[in-house]
């Protein structure tokens, strides 16, 4: 949120924002559902932004189950990050929570799961991947982190 909140206020200075931390557990599912219920009850239009980094790989993070080099990068992109991104896109949120716990594929998945649950409660049927990159793509090194931009449009909204 240290990145999103300043951008929100810069582009929409009139917007009111509330920062919340979402536990990487089933509590995130409840938070997303309760936010949707509150928005409906208050007859307010709100947007929920969830944030998490994906796999933190390499010596800097103490996580290198597939060694180093191209093989490791390929595994992060095509297996570890792909599994959690696919779960979020399919709105299989229990599976996303499990992947994050078991496979270290997201460092703070609660925010993403809460936002996705809010989206489900307000009419989304699937997610849409805007872009996926790793820090290696920008600054190659032996340690890197995955990132994905996902939106959850309401059913019937045109694709972006």
Protein Blocks (a to p, Z undefined) as FASTA:
>chain_A
ZZmmmmmmmmmmmbccdddddddbfklmmmmmmmmmmmmmnopacddddddddddedjkn
opafnogajllmmmmmmmmmmmmmmmmmnopaklmmmmmmmnopafblmlmmmmmmmmmm
nopabdcdfbdcdfklmmgcfbdcdddddddddehiacZZ
